[in-house]
Amino acid sequence: MDISIGRDLGDFLRSRRARIQPEEVGLPGHGRRRVPGLRREEVAQLAGVSVDYYIRLEQGRGPSVSDAVLDAIGRVLRLDDTEQDYLRTVARPTRRRRSAPGAASQKIRPGLRLLLDTIDRAPAFILGRRMDVLAWNDLGDAVVGFSRMPPQERNMPRQVFLDPQARELYPDWPAVAAETVAYLRLDAGSHPQDKQLATLVGELSLGSEDFRRLWADHQVKAKAQGTKRMRHPVVGELTMPYETLTASGEPDQMLVVYTPEPGTQTEERLRLLASWTATPAV
């Protein structure tokens, strides 16, 4: 599966052109169109650049493109803040971060590990590059079951798309799948030379038709906050808001904490799970 520069940028811009109808930007929409949405010539006209310049940009041949031009194209294509940041990243391959040679073993600072262990009333875990699961607290393990996964499979996209139990665990599986791919695509934009990421994308593409379809959509989304429903095999359904915090000095590591609403059935069920995890094995 290709996550390379020119194709990544071109496919992203084409997918965004396709979702804008000419009438939405004041252009006549009558007549036959070979492709849905805006033509390249129309985007160039509305952004105030030459058609040739825009075509070269879609082909990945514009590494010196200015912020002003990218902002103008973003306004035409109605990009949100995350999509605009992604456009700036993939449009300038020389400015993107490169994966360190030792990126395979992502280390967690002792202080961050201690912080995770002090969270005893909420499920929490740390994600690294490619959404690898690097660490978790006891309640996070009780909810998701990280310790039962083989070490090489502790990765959220692998769990969502390749684990046969994932659709049972996540009642809103389609939304979870789309969110997972959108964040993975964002990660790929920042690390174009990551061979492990390319291998992961290839593995998921071979193993899941749903992943192939979602990856081709070129959606990008930051993992910040939201609500996730999970169906636990012992205590039943859990509805949990979550917050994602980026570790200071470690931009590729995120602390994810599920924060159940006080007084809800979910809080009660998590308290029950916590009491079980705190009981020494006989």
Secondary structure as the mmCIF struct_conf table of DSSP 4:
data_model
#
loop_
_struct_conf.conf_type_id
_struct_conf.id
_struct_conf.beg_label_comp_id
_struct_conf.beg_label_asym_id
_struct_conf.beg_label_seq_id
_struct_conf.end_label_comp_id
_struct_conf.end_label_asym_id
_struct_conf.end_label_seq_id
HELX_RH_AL_P HELX_RH_AL_P1 ILE A 5 ALA A 18
TURN_TY1_P TURN_TY1_P1 ARG A 19 ARG A 19
HELX_RH_3T_P HELX_RH_3T_P1 PRO A 22 VAL A 25
TURN_TY1_P TURN_TY1_P2 GLY A 26 GLY A 26
BEND BEND1 GLY A 31 GLY A 31
BEND BEND2 ARG A 34 GLY A 37
HELX_RH_AL_P HELX_RH_AL_P2 ARG A 40 ALA A 47
TURN_TY1_P TURN_TY1_P3 GLY A 48 GLY A 48
BEND BEND3 VAL A 49 VAL A 49
HELX_RH_AL_P HELX_RH_AL_P3 VAL A 51 GLU A 58
TURN_TY1_P TURN_TY1_P4 GLN A 59 GLY A 60
TURN_TY1_P TURN_TY1_P5 PRO A 63 SER A 64
HELX_RH_AL_P HELX_RH_AL_P4 ASP A 67 LEU A 77
TURN_TY1_P TURN_TY1_P6 ARG A 78 ARG A 78
HELX_RH_AL_P HELX_RH_AL_P5 ASP A 81 ALA A 91
HELX_RH_3T_P HELX_RH_3T_P2 PRO A 93 ARG A 95
BEND BEND4 ARG A 96 ARG A 96
TURN_TY1_P TURN_TY1_P7 PRO A 101 ALA A 104
BEND BEND5 SER A 105 SER A 105
HELX_RH_AL_P HELX_RH_AL_P6 PRO A 110 THR A 118
BEND BEND6 ARG A 121 ALA A 122
STRN STRN1 ALA A 124 LEU A 127
HELX_RH_3T_P HELX_RH_3T_P3 ARG A 129 MET A 131
STRN STRN2 ASP A 132 ASP A 132
STRN STRN3 VAL A 133 TRP A 136
HELX_RH_AL_P HELX_RH_AL_P7 ASP A 138 VAL A 144
HELX_RH_3T_P HELX_RH_3T_P4 PHE A 146 ARG A 148
BEND BEND7 MET A 149 MET A 149
HELX_RH_3T_P HELX_RH_3T_P5 PRO A 151 GLU A 153
STRN STRN4 ASN A 155 ASN A 155
HELX_RH_AL_P HELX_RH_AL_P8 MET A 156 LEU A 162
TURN_TY1_P TURN_TY1_P8 PRO A 164 GLN A 165
HELX_RH_AL_P HELX_RH_AL_P9 ALA A 166 LEU A 169
TURN_TY1_P TURN_TY1_P9 PRO A 171 ASP A 172
HELX_RH_AL_P HELX_RH_AL_P10 TRP A 173 SER A 190
TURN_TY1_P TURN_TY1_P10 PRO A 192 GLN A 193
HELX_RH_AL_P HELX_RH_AL_P11 LYS A 195 GLY A 207
HELX_RH_AL_P HELX_RH_AL_P12 GLU A 209 ASP A 217
TURN_TY1_P TURN_TY1_P11 HIS A 218 HIS A 218
STRN STRN5 GLN A 225 HIS A 232
TURN_TY1_P TURN_TY1_P12 PRO A 233 VAL A 235
STRN STRN6 GLY A 236 ALA A 247
TURN_TY1_P TURN_TY1_P13 SER A 248 GLY A 249
STRN STRN7 GLU A 250 TYR A 258
HELX_LH_PP_P HELX_LH_PP_P1 PRO A 260 GLU A 261
TURN_TY1_P TURN_TY1_P14 PRO A 262 GLY A 263
BEND BEND8 THR A 264 THR A 264
HELX_RH_AL_P HELX_RH_AL_P13 GLN A 265 THR A 277
TURN_TY1_P TURN_TY1_P15 ALA A 278 ALA A 278
BEND BEND9 THR A 279 THR A 279
HELX_LH_PP_P HELX_LH_PP_P2 PRO A 280 ALA A 281
#
